[in-house]
Amino acid sequence: MAVLFMPAAAARESRDRDPQKGNKHAEANATQLDTIQVTGTRIRGGTTPSPVVVIGSGRIQEEGFADLGEVIRSIPQNFGGGQNPGIIPFTVSGAGAQNTNLSGGSALNLRGLGADATLTLLNGRRMSYDGISQAVDISAIPVEAVERVEIVADGASAIYGSDAVGGVGNVILRRDFEGVTFGAGYGRSDEGGLTTREYSATAGHIWSTGGVIVTYKDVTADPIYARQRAYTQLLREPYTLYPGSDLRSGLVSLSQAMGGRAELHVDAFRTERGQAYGAQDNLSNVSIQATPKSTATLLSPRLDVFLPKDWTLSVGATRSKNRLDHAQSITLPDTGAVLQRTQLCYCNEGSSYEVGVEGPLVALAAGDVRVAIGAGRRENSFLEYNQVTHVAAIEGEEAAKFAYAELQVPVLGGDGSGQRLALTGAARYEDYDSFGSVLTPKLGAIYSPAADVTLKASWGRSFKAPTLFQLNRQRMAGYNYAAAYGGSGYAPNATVLLLDGGNPDLGPERARTWTASLAFHPAAVPGLEAELTWFDIDYTDRVVAPITPTSQALRNPAFAEFVTYAPSAEQQAATIAGSTFLNYIGQPYDPSNVVALVHAYYTNVSRQRIRGLDLSGSYGFDLGGGRLTVRGAASWLSSTQQTTGAEFDLAGTLHNPSKLTGRVGTVWARGGLSASVFANYRQGLENVAAFEKTASFTTVDTTLRYASSVEGPLLRDWVLGLSVQNLFSRSPPLHDTTVLTPYLVPPYDATNFSAIGRYFNVSVSRHW
């Protein structure tokens, strides 16, 4: 399983090698898409100064990816933490609330900055947020409808606005499918669990002025229980390492030209997913079981009007929803008695409206100076609703108006010398009704001193608006003894008020980004491409709960700025007002005994520094009557964080990205037959609390695929596939968990390593 950094030309080669396109016009339509839709710029036919990861549908198939979640988890620039189905739920593993499986979805998490700091688009349009963290579930899009995925691992707020700090991923749908394909698949883990049954149907038709594609997919997967793995057998039932799930997903995408003067595009999908997973709380000897069900929908029309002199007017709108009904019960394992049952709805809605124009300003010797300008409005809402008590625990909404401009100036080129220089500039202004306005610029350059080499460089500003959960979460004032928060030397009856929860005064998180890349694509060696990228991100004003753990609030000097000592009665009253008062000591509240106020609510206080290198390469050549392609990608990452006190490492520590990740392999294709073998590597992680380092994790994946070209009504247009992930059944590296959490939890880092083991999958499809 993996994907690599590669230029668009190589991506088209991989995509167009798909032996079951089902359309004689695919090449022409794909070329048109590459001209019009380029992630990272709004200029038609333009280029971005940031490197782009491109994954075509042909590669998705030849490397055996079953959905877009598997695609993104294979990219070295992406971190598997955040919202992903293999992450341990209930936040008991020590990985933090930011790393937990709530909805079963899969979210991009570039550079490990958080799923809410990477923007995910569908045909250039935003999708609704998922759960409480403002992640976006990319796996809700049926992979059968995907033409390609483009990922810009660089700040892109100047183009797209909030959330594009780590970068942006754009899923581009097929416009070129002709006929009907039915498919089925079956997979299971060699060690038990995750038995998967998959059925899909895809239909499409192209006519002289447009086309349509319709897909439907049904997938059911059994859970992996802790008892099915030797290293987790101490965990008692019903502990699950990977949830059971069922998914039903449908999508429609329509394109229609209107008299040669306009084109209408409409995309719509609906995905329903159910999960079942459980855990055991060994401190209180209770079982926790959850059966969340999520529904994601999207409707996105866009009209492109072709104006005189090569100008285009685009008008678009998007409406999306994501509803997560999270049912959870806590029972006594011996008797089955129910101690608590909750049913919460995490409901997200989003809408946007946008109008823009793009076209040439002036013609230069090297080409046209082109500009794109536009404006629009975006709205989001979040509701956490208790379906048992019928009370809204959190309710928030937000609106933002925006305007943008982008300019691309060709300075050199067009003279046949191979030299090329283009300068780019973009800026975006957003005005939020919560915290105010933000202006994010970006400057870049693309330079080719010769046809064999391309240099790119960019500088920019990006931002992320605080989540509606962070802004609107209920404030809680906890009343407890000073000793509970690390206080010493106080009277036995000395107490503390700890204020926790949301903060309506939060501002945006801000980042400064630099990237520079060198791409080598020598004409003298056809099929050889390589790219080296350096990146640097200074990410400030990150929103965090500043005191972790709260048991050290009065003991650790680094937390002093968040503590008010000897508070007056008026200060205490202001703290309690509007908050839910939680009395943990069972004694009447007495203001005279309160020795401190601890401000532990969300605050713009953290800073992260992220630096690193990406390296990729590919070389394709003819061999044995077919085509052999060797390709690989790796990413080295250094990231640190400073909230209060000293700076500490993130990358290379548990529940954070590995410092070094990579994938290298080869694909051989001949006619309808393709075979691929890839090795994946993740460097070991420091368990800082236990003064240990885990082993590294290396796995091997292989896929064999055959598309029949035999003539005859019964044998023609069949595709058979066999893939094996983790061929040698490598178990995840283990670490000591006793110093991280009082709970008995799986002894491996599920954000970086997988408990699936060797996994077999067979598939068959037929096209008419």
Buried (B, 14 or more C-beta within 10 A) or exposed (E): BBBBBBBBEBBBBBBBBBBBBBBEBBBEBBEEBBEEBBBBBBBBBBBBBBBBBBBBBBBBBBBBBBBBBBBBBBBBBBBBBBBBBBBBBBBBBBBEEBBBBBBBBBBBBBBBBBBBBBBBBBBBBBBBBBBBBBBBBBBBBBBBBBBBBBBBBBBBBBBBBBBBBBBBBBBBBBBBBBBBBBBBBEBBBEBBBBBBBBBBBBBBBBEEEBBBBBBBBBBBBBBBBBBBBEBBEEBBEBBBBBBBBBBBBBBBBBBBBBEEEBBBBBBBBBBBBBBBBBBBBBEEEBBBBBBBBBBBBBBBBBBBBBEEEEBBBBBBBBBBBBBBBBBBBBBEBEEEEEEEEBBBBBBBBBBBBBBBBBBBEEEBEBBBBBBBBBBBEBBBBBBBBEEEEEEEBBEBBBBBBBBBBBBBBBBBBEEEEBBBBBBBBBBBBBBBEBBEEBEBBBBBBBBBBEBBBBBBBBBBBBBBBBBBBBBBBEBBBBBBBBBBBBBEEBEEEBBBBBBBBBBBEBBBBBBBBBBBBBBBBBEEEEBBBBBBBBBBBBBBBBBBBBBBEBEEBBEBEBBEEBBBEEBEEEBBEEBBEEBEEEEEEEEEBEBEBBBBBBBBBBBBBBBBBBBBBBBBBBBBEEEEEBBBBBBBBBBBBBBBBBBBEEEEBBBBBBBBBBBBBBBBBBBBBBEBBBBBBBBBBBBBBBBBBBEBBBBBBEBBBBBBBBBBEEEEEEEEBBBBBBBBBBBEBBBBBBBEBEEBBEBBBBBBBBBBBBBBBBBBBEBEBBBE
